[in-house]
Amino acid sequence: MRLADYIETNKDRLIERWKQLAIERLSLDLSESELVDDLPEFLDDLAFADRDPEQGWPELDSARRHGRHRMRLGVDLGSLSVEVALVAEVLLMLAHEDGQEVACDQARRLSRIIGQATAASVHEYVALRDKQLASQAAQHFSFIAHEIRNPLHNAKLAAMMLTIGDQAARQRNLERLDRALAQLSDLVDNSLIQARLYGEPSVELARLDAVELARTACEDVIAHVEARGMTLTIEAQSFELEADRKLLISALTNLLKNAVKFSCDGGSVTLRARQIDQRAVFEVEDQCGGLPEELPARLFQPFVQVSEDKSGFGLGLAIVKQAVDAHHGAVRVANRPGQGCTFVIDLPLRQARAADRD
């Protein structure tokens, strides 16, 4: 039996069996068209390569495209490698079921081409991933440099103006200086937290009191609340959880600052903490008026900004998600159009140690 002839004759069967095994083994959350992707073209490449054993390595453009497509869809590298290997497995499986014998030299050539296809797919995947990471890093540093420039300029100007004018003017400049320094402090703190959470973050676990956590987070935003004439309410049950104090307070503080920023003057923000079974749940409810339908899915990505004037650092909610992920928890938002939203942090009360997870 010649593999090229078998592939061309049984192409639809090969695709259907491959789909079945890919779904069973990989549980990919993809549509049918996304799952199949470049498989028909890859089977054509396999058949073409098998027809001329004397030719050099085939180009396998379909395999390279597949690697790029999987990267954009968020499929992991391990699944990508398994997908490509499944092509050979399905081909040999169906040939055996049909009573067709595959010659040893053809099996060896198939193995070599599948290995080449895997390498091509992985290479394109990694190249695109590295390009995106480099772009994100450049964007990150550009973003921070741009954001740090405005409050730094305001602080410098306010400091210069402190020596002139009457008492009222000096008081206004002191307040201006205080706001600028607070912005700079927030940016530095968020950047340090994000650097700590990059890659495989380590958490410094301690037994924490939920009420004390809630109060500490609220203390960090009380000045913003009072400046807006707003009300900040704490509704916290008394219970203990195991978490990294600095990371969790940073996550709660970022949620509270966003809630205050986007709620109307004179409005209210509520922070709740409660134990549900063996989980700790923190909720920050605001009166922002609700979110556009397309926004909640993108909220926790870096540099996504909600306000029309693009004010803010665009890092806060991304840091919230990273901090919660480091605790093996979940963060979500409940949108209430016309009223506001509720951001929810859901964590296990006790954190599994690395040895337990292994």
ZAVO-204881 format. One record per residue (C-alpha): residue in three letters; z, x, y. Coordinates in Angstrom, 2 decimals. Layout:
// residues N
+-----+---------+---------+---------+
:   r :      c3 :      c1 :      c2 :
+-----+---------+---------+---------+
: Ala :       Z :       X :       Y :
...
+-----+---------+---------+---------+
END
This chain:
// residues 358
+-----+---------+---------+---------+
:   r :      c3 :      c1 :      c2 :
+-----+---------+---------+---------+
: Met :    0.00 :    0.00 :    0.00 :
: Arg :   -0.86 :    1.23 :    3.46 :
: Leu :    1.87 :    0.46 :    6.02 :
: Ala :   -0.63 :   -0.15 :    8.83 :
: Asp :   -2.36 :   -2.92 :    6.85 :
: Tyr :    0.96 :   -4.45 :    5.83 :
: Ile :    2.25 :   -4.45 :    9.42 :
: Glu :   -0.89 :   -6.14 :   10.76 :
: Thr :   -0.89 :   -8.76 :    8.01 :
: Asn :    2.84 :   -9.56 :    8.19 :
: Lys :    3.56 :   -9.01 :   11.89 :
: Asp :    5.05 :  -12.47 :   12.50 :
: Arg :    7.26 :  -12.23 :    9.39 :
: Leu :    8.49 :   -8.81 :   10.44 :
: Ile :    9.43 :  -10.09 :   13.90 :
: Glu :   11.25 :  -13.14 :   12.50 :
: Arg :   13.25 :  -11.09 :    9.97 :
: Trp :   14.04 :   -8.47 :   12.63 :
: Lys :   15.31 :  -11.20 :   14.99 :
: Gln :   17.55 :  -12.58 :   12.26 :
: Leu :   19.12 :   -9.22 :   11.44 :
: Ala :   19.46 :   -8.21 :   15.10 :
: Ile :   21.34 :  -11.42 :   15.89 :
: Glu :   23.60 :  -11.08 :   12.84 :
: Arg :   24.50 :   -7.44 :   13.39 :
: Leu :   24.48 :   -7.02 :   17.16 :
: Ser :   25.37 :  -10.47 :   18.60 :
: Leu :   23.26 :   -9.75 :   21.67 :
: Asp :   23.59 :  -12.36 :   24.41 :
: Leu :   19.87 :  -12.52 :   25.15 :
: Ser :   17.17 :  -15.15 :   25.27 :
: Glu :   14.55 :  -15.08 :   22.51 :
: Ser :   11.97 :  -13.47 :   24.77 :
: Glu :   14.48 :  -10.84 :   25.93 :
: Leu :   15.53 :  -10.14 :   22.33 :
: Val :   12.00 :   -9.64 :   20.99 :
: Asp :   10.93 :   -7.81 :   24.15 :
: Asp :    8.47 :   -5.00 :   23.23 :
: Leu :    8.72 :   -5.39 :   19.43 :
: Pro :    5.14 :   -6.75 :   18.94 :
: Glu :    3.69 :   -3.78 :   20.86 :
: Phe :    5.95 :   -1.37 :   18.96 :
: Leu :    4.68 :   -2.71 :   15.63 :
: Asp :    1.13 :   -2.16 :   16.90 :
: Asp :    2.09 :    1.43 :   17.79 :
: Leu :    3.52 :    1.92 :   14.29 :
: Ala :    0.34 :    0.64 :   12.67 :
: Phe :   -1.84 :    2.82 :   14.87 :
: Ala :    0.24 :    5.92 :   14.08 :
: Asp :    0.09 :    5.21 :   10.34 :
: Arg :   -3.71 :    4.94 :   10.31 :
: Asp :   -4.21 :    8.59 :   11.26 :
: Pro :   -1.58 :   10.80 :    9.62 :
: Glu :   -3.30 :   13.90 :   10.99 :
: Gln :   -2.87 :   12.96 :   14.64 :
: Gly :   -0.07 :   14.36 :   16.76 :
: Trp :    3.00 :   12.39 :   17.73 :
: Pro :    2.02 :    8.93 :   18.99 :
: Glu :    2.79 :    8.06 :   22.62 :
: Leu :    5.03 :    5.08 :   21.76 :
: Asp :    4.96 :    3.62 :   25.28 :
: Ser :    6.47 :    0.45 :   23.85 :
: Ala :    9.59 :    2.34 :   22.75 :
: Arg :   10.04 :    3.87 :   26.20 :
: Arg :    9.61 :    0.49 :   27.88 :
: His :   12.13 :   -0.99 :   25.48 :
: Gly :   14.73 :    1.58 :   26.48 :
: Arg :   14.26 :    0.78 :   30.17 :
: His :   14.38 :   -2.96 :   29.55 :
: Arg :   17.59 :   -2.70 :   27.52 :
: Met :   19.25 :   -0.66 :   30.25 :
: Arg :   18.41 :   -3.32 :   32.86 :
: Leu :   19.75 :   -6.06 :   30.57 :
: Gly :   23.04 :   -4.19 :   30.03 :
: Val :   22.59 :   -3.59 :   26.28 :
: Asp :   24.63 :   -0.58 :   25.14 :
: Leu :   23.09 :    2.59 :   23.72 :
: Gly :   24.49 :    2.03 :   20.24 :
: Ser :   22.84 :   -1.38 :   19.97 :
: Leu :   19.57 :    0.06 :   21.25 :
: Ser :   19.55 :    2.69 :   18.47 :
: Val :   20.37 :    0.09 :   15.81 :
: Glu :   17.55 :   -2.16 :   17.07 :
: Val :   14.95 :    0.55 :   16.59 :
: Ala :   16.28 :    1.55 :   13.14 :
: Leu :   16.13 :   -2.11 :   12.08 :
: Val :   12.35 :   -2.04 :   12.38 :
: Ala :   12.06 :    0.44 :    9.49 :
: Glu :   14.70 :   -1.40 :    7.47 :
: Val :   12.93 :   -4.75 :    7.86 :
: Leu :    9.54 :   -3.25 :    7.07 :
: Leu :   10.76 :   -1.67 :    3.82 :
: Met :   12.83 :   -4.75 :    2.94 :
: Leu :    9.89 :   -7.17 :    3.18 :
: Ala :    7.55 :   -4.78 :    1.38 :
: His :   10.04 :   -4.60 :   -1.50 :
: Glu :   10.40 :   -8.40 :   -1.60 :
: Asp :    6.61 :   -8.68 :   -1.79 :
: Gly :    6.46 :   -6.20 :   -4.64 :
: Gln :    4.65 :   -3.61 :   -2.53 :
: Glu :    5.33 :    0.06 :   -3.13 :
: Val :    5.60 :    2.45 :   -0.15 :
: Ala :    4.32 :    5.92 :   -0.91 :
: Cys :    6.74 :    8.78 :   -0.34 :
: Asp :    4.57 :   10.41 :    2.33 :
: Gln :    4.29 :    7.14 :    4.23 :
: Ala :    8.07 :    6.56 :    4.03 :
: Arg :    8.63 :   10.06 :    5.43 :
: Arg :    6.16 :    9.44 :    8.24 :
: Leu :    7.77 :    6.09 :    9.02 :
: Ser :   11.18 :    7.79 :    9.21 :
: Arg :    9.80 :   10.45 :   11.57 :
: Ile :    8.16 :    7.87 :   13.86 :
: Ile :   11.30 :    5.71 :   13.96 :
: Gly :   13.30 :    8.80 :   14.88 :
: Gln :   10.82 :    9.62 :   17.62 :
: Ala :   10.90 :    6.02 :   18.87 :
: Thr :   14.70 :    6.06 :   18.97 :
: Ala :   14.68 :    9.31 :   20.93 :
: Ala :   12.07 :    7.95 :   23.37 :
: Ser :   14.01 :    4.71 :   23.92 :
: Val :   17.33 :    6.51 :   24.41 :
: His :   15.75 :    9.06 :   26.75 :
: Glu :   14.32 :    6.35 :   29.01 :
: Tyr :   17.58 :    4.39 :   28.88 :
: Val :   19.65 :    7.42 :   29.91 :
: Ala :   17.15 :    8.49 :   32.58 :
: Leu :   17.26 :    5.06 :   34.22 :
: Arg :   21.04 :    4.84 :   33.88 :
: Asp :   21.51 :    8.27 :   35.47 :
: Lys :   19.14 :    7.33 :   38.29 :
: Gln :   21.12 :    4.16 :   38.98 :
: Leu :   24.43 :    6.03 :   38.86 :
: Ala :   23.11 :    8.64 :   41.30 :
: Ser :   21.88 :    5.89 :   43.59 :
: Gln :   25.25 :    4.12 :   43.42 :
: Ala :   27.09 :    7.37 :   44.17 :
: Ala :   24.85 :    8.05 :   47.17 :
: Gln :   25.34 :    4.48 :   48.34 :
: His :   29.09 :    4.82 :   47.88 :
: Phe :   29.41 :    7.94 :   50.00 :
: Ser :   27.03 :    6.59 :   52.64 :
: Phe :   28.97 :    3.33 :   52.72 :
: Ile :   32.33 :    5.05 :   53.17 :
: Ala :   30.98 :    7.40 :   55.84 :
: His :   29.55 :    4.44 :   57.76 :
: Glu :   32.71 :    2.35 :   57.41 :
: Ile :   35.04 :    5.17 :   58.40 :
: Arg :   33.07 :    5.89 :   61.58 :
: Asn :   33.83 :    2.61 :   63.39 :
: Pro :   37.65 :    2.54 :   63.00 :
: Leu :   37.78 :    6.27 :   63.71 :
: His :   35.83 :    5.77 :   66.94 :
: Asn :   38.08 :    2.84 :   67.90 :
: Ala :   41.22 :    4.85 :   67.18 :
: Lys :   39.98 :    7.76 :   69.26 :
: Leu :   39.04 :    5.50 :   72.17 :
: Ala :   42.34 :    3.59 :   72.03 :
: Ala :   44.32 :    6.85 :   72.01 :
: Met :   42.44 :    8.07 :   75.10 :
: Met :   43.15 :    4.80 :   76.91 :
: Leu :   46.90 :    4.93 :   76.27 :
: Thr :   47.44 :    7.15 :   79.28 :
: Ile :   45.85 :    4.79 :   81.84 :
: Gly :   46.28 :    1.21 :   82.96 :
: Asp :   49.33 :   -1.01 :   83.25 :
: Gln :   51.83 :   -1.89 :   80.55 :
: Ala :   49.75 :   -4.81 :   79.27 :
: Ala :   46.65 :   -2.63 :   78.96 :
: Arg :   48.59 :    0.06 :   77.12 :
: Gln :   49.99 :   -2.56 :   74.74 :
: Arg :   46.47 :   -3.83 :   73.97 :
: Asn :   45.32 :   -0.30 :   73.26 :
: Leu :   48.32 :    0.32 :   71.02 :
: Glu :   47.38 :   -2.79 :   69.02 :
: Arg :   43.78 :   -1.62 :   68.89 :
: Leu :   44.91 :    1.79 :   67.65 :
: Asp :   47.15 :    0.17 :   65.04 :
: Arg :   44.28 :   -1.98 :   63.71 :
: Ala :   41.93 :    1.00 :   63.51 :
: Leu :   44.51 :    3.10 :   61.67 :
: Ala :   45.20 :    0.19 :   59.27 :
: Gln :   41.45 :   -0.02 :   58.49 :
: Leu :   41.31 :    3.71 :   57.83 :
: Ser :   44.37 :    3.50 :   55.62 :
: Asp :   42.87 :    0.64 :   53.60 :
: Leu :   39.63 :    2.55 :   53.11 :
: Val :   41.40 :    5.71 :   51.95 :
: Asp :   43.72 :    3.78 :   49.62 :
: Asn :   40.85 :    1.82 :   48.05 :
: Ser :   38.75 :    4.96 :   47.63 :
: Leu :   41.63 :    6.77 :   45.90 :
: Ile :   42.26 :    3.81 :   43.60 :
: Gln :   38.56 :    3.56 :   42.76 :
: Ala :   38.40 :    7.30 :   41.99 :
: Arg :   41.37 :    6.91 :   39.66 :
: Leu :   39.74 :    3.96 :   37.88 :
: Tyr :   36.40 :    5.70 :   37.40 :
: Gly :   35.35 :    6.41 :   33.81 :
: Glu :   38.24 :    6.11 :   31.34 :
: Pro :   41.24 :    5.29 :   33.55 :
: Ser :   44.76 :    6.01 :   32.42 :
: Val :   47.49 :    3.54 :   33.30 :
: Glu :   51.10 :    4.47 :   33.98 :
: Leu :   52.91 :    1.62 :   32.25 :
: Ala :   56.31 :    0.36 :   33.33 :
: Arg :   58.29 :   -2.85 :   32.91 :
: Leu :   57.80 :   -4.82 :   36.10 :
: Asp :   59.33 :   -7.97 :   37.55 :
: Ala :   56.72 :  -10.58 :   38.52 :
: Val :   58.71 :  -11.88 :   41.52 :
: Glu :   59.17 :   -8.37 :   42.94 :
: Leu :   55.46 :   -7.64 :   42.46 :
: Ala :   54.48 :  -10.79 :   44.31 :
: Arg :   56.84 :  -10.08 :   47.20 :
: Thr :   55.66 :   -6.47 :   47.55 :
: Ala :   52.00 :   -7.52 :   47.61 :
: Cys :   52.73 :  -10.15 :   50.25 :
: Glu :   54.63 :   -7.64 :   52.42 :
: Asp :   51.45 :   -5.56 :   52.63 :
: Val :   49.51 :   -8.44 :   54.22 :
: Ile :   52.17 :  -10.23 :   56.28 :
: Ala :   50.99 :   -8.63 :   59.52 :
: His :   47.46 :  -10.01 :   58.93 :
: Val :   48.94 :  -13.45 :   58.16 :
: Glu :   51.03 :  -13.57 :   61.32 :
: Ala :   48.15 :  -12.36 :   63.49 :
: Arg :   46.08 :  -15.33 :   62.28 :
: Gly :   48.89 :  -17.86 :   62.64 :
: Met :   48.68 :  -18.57 :   58.91 :
: Thr :   51.20 :  -19.46 :   56.22 :
: Leu :   51.74 :  -17.30 :   53.13 :
: Thr :   53.59 :  -18.92 :   50.24 :
: Ile :   54.93 :  -17.33 :   47.06 :
: Glu :   55.39 :  -19.47 :   43.94 :
: Ala :   56.53 :  -16.99 :   41.28 :
: Gln :   58.32 :  -17.52 :   38.00 :
: Ser :   60.79 :  -14.86 :   36.96 :
: Phe :   59.44 :  -12.86 :   34.02 :
: Glu :   58.71 :   -9.27 :   33.07 :
: Leu :   55.38 :   -7.69 :   32.21 :
: Glu :   54.19 :   -4.23 :   31.28 :
: Ala :   51.65 :   -2.80 :   33.74 :
: Asp :   50.78 :   -0.02 :   36.15 :
: Arg :   52.66 :   -0.94 :   39.32 :
: Lys :   50.34 :    0.79 :   41.79 :
: Leu :   47.15 :   -0.63 :   40.24 :
: Leu :   48.47 :   -4.18 :   39.94 :
: Ile :   49.85 :   -4.26 :   43.49 :
: Ser :   46.52 :   -2.89 :   44.74 :
: Ala :   44.67 :   -5.69 :   42.91 :
: Leu :   46.97 :   -8.42 :   44.28 :
: Thr :   46.90 :   -6.97 :   47.80 :
: Asn :   43.10 :   -6.87 :   47.84 :
: Leu :   42.93 :  -10.50 :   46.75 :
: Leu :   45.46 :  -11.52 :   49.40 :
: Lys :   43.65 :   -9.63 :   52.18 :
: Asn :   40.38 :  -11.32 :   51.26 :
: Ala :   42.10 :  -14.71 :   51.17 :
: Val :   43.56 :  -14.18 :   54.64 :
: Lys :   40.31 :  -12.78 :   56.03 :
: Phe :   38.11 :  -15.66 :   54.94 :
: Ser :   40.53 :  -18.56 :   55.51 :
: Cys :   40.58 :  -20.36 :   58.82 :
: Asp :   43.14 :  -19.56 :   61.55 :
: Gly :   46.32 :  -21.51 :   60.94 :
: Gly :   45.44 :  -22.03 :   57.30 :
: Ser :   47.49 :  -21.18 :   54.25 :
: Val :   47.33 :  -18.77 :   51.33 :
: Thr :   49.37 :  -19.14 :   48.16 :
: Leu :   50.25 :  -16.48 :   45.60 :
: Arg :   51.43 :  -17.79 :   42.24 :
: Ala :   52.79 :  -15.87 :   39.25 :
: Arg :   53.56 :  -17.50 :   35.93 :
: Gln :   53.91 :  -16.68 :   32.27 :
: Ile :   51.66 :  -18.57 :   29.84 :
: Asp :   52.54 :  -17.74 :   26.24 :
: Gln :   52.21 :  -13.95 :   26.00 :
: Arg :   50.13 :  -13.54 :   29.14 :
: Ala :   50.88 :  -13.00 :   32.83 :
: Val :   48.77 :  -15.07 :   35.21 :
: Phe :   48.55 :  -14.41 :   38.96 :
: Glu :   46.65 :  -16.79 :   41.23 :
: Val :   45.64 :  -16.36 :   44.88 :
: Glu :   44.56 :  -19.65 :   46.43 :
: Asp :   42.90 :  -19.71 :   49.86 :
: Gln :   41.20 :  -22.07 :   52.31 :
: Cys :   37.93 :  -20.20 :   52.76 :
: Gly :   35.80 :  -23.33 :   52.47 :
: Gly :   34.32 :  -22.34 :   49.11 :
: Leu :   31.62 :  -19.89 :   48.03 :
: Pro :   27.83 :  -20.15 :   47.82 :
: Glu :   26.73 :  -21.09 :   44.29 :
: Glu :   25.03 :  -17.75 :   43.59 :
: Leu :   27.90 :  -15.55 :   44.83 :
: Pro :   30.78 :  -15.81 :   42.29 :
: Ala :   28.83 :  -13.96 :   39.56 :
: Arg :   28.30 :  -10.96 :   41.91 :
: Leu :   31.66 :  -10.92 :   43.66 :
: Phe :   33.23 :   -8.15 :   41.59 :
: Gln :   30.34 :   -5.71 :   42.01 :
: Pro :   30.83 :   -2.78 :   44.43 :
: Phe :   29.51 :   -3.21 :   47.99 :
: Val :   28.98 :   -6.99 :   47.74 :
: Gln :   30.14 :   -8.46 :   51.05 :
: Val :   30.77 :  -12.12 :   51.75 :
: Ser :   30.92 :  -12.32 :   55.54 :
: Glu :   27.68 :  -12.78 :   57.46 :
: Asp :   28.48 :   -9.90 :   59.79 :
: Lys :   28.92 :   -7.55 :   56.77 :
: Ser :   32.42 :   -6.67 :   57.90 :
: Gly :   34.84 :   -5.29 :   55.36 :
: Phe :   34.57 :   -2.47 :   52.89 :
: Gly :   32.86 :   -4.27 :   50.01 :
: Leu :   35.09 :   -2.41 :   47.53 :
: Gly :   38.18 :   -4.61 :   47.25 :
: Leu :   37.06 :   -7.08 :   44.59 :
: Ala :   35.34 :   -4.37 :   42.54 :
: Ile :   38.66 :   -2.49 :   42.52 :
: Val :   40.45 :   -5.68 :   41.45 :
: Lys :   38.17 :   -5.99 :   38.42 :
: Gln :   38.47 :   -2.31 :   37.51 :
: Ala :   42.27 :   -2.45 :   37.72 :
: Val :   42.41 :   -5.61 :   35.61 :
: Asp :   39.96 :   -4.16 :   33.06 :
: Ala :   42.21 :   -1.11 :   32.75 :
: His :   44.97 :   -3.51 :   31.63 :
: His :   42.67 :   -5.26 :   29.11 :
: Gly :   42.84 :   -8.41 :   31.19 :
: Ala :   40.38 :  -10.71 :   32.92 :
: Val :   39.72 :  -11.75 :   36.51 :
: Arg :   37.86 :  -14.89 :   37.50 :
: Val :   37.35 :  -17.20 :   40.45 :
: Ala :   37.57 :  -20.99 :   40.60 :
: Asn :   35.36 :  -22.24 :   43.42 :
: Arg :   36.34 :  -25.41 :   45.31 :
: Pro :   33.35 :  -26.19 :   47.56 :
: Gly :   34.38 :  -27.40 :   50.99 :
: Gln :   38.00 :  -26.33 :   50.44 :
: Gly :   38.46 :  -22.79 :   49.18 :
: Cys :   38.79 :  -20.75 :   46.01 :
: Thr :   41.40 :  -19.52 :   43.61 :
: Phe :   41.20 :  -15.99 :   42.23 :
: Val :   42.95 :  -15.56 :   38.89 :
: Ile :   44.24 :  -12.35 :   37.26 :
: Asp :   45.08 :  -12.85 :   33.58 :
: Leu :   46.87 :   -9.99 :   31.77 :
: Pro :   48.68 :   -9.53 :   28.46 :
: Leu :   52.44 :   -9.26 :   28.96 :
: Arg :   52.53 :   -6.14 :   26.81 :
: Gln :   49.89 :   -3.40 :   26.77 :
: Ala :   48.69 :   -1.99 :   23.45 :
: Arg :   49.15 :    1.76 :   23.19 :
: Ala :   46.13 :    3.96 :   22.53 :
: Ala :   47.30 :    4.67 :   18.98 :
: Asp :   47.60 :    0.93 :   18.28 :
: Arg :   44.06 :    0.31 :   19.57 :
: Asp :   42.69 :    3.12 :   17.42 :
+-----+---------+---------+---------+
END
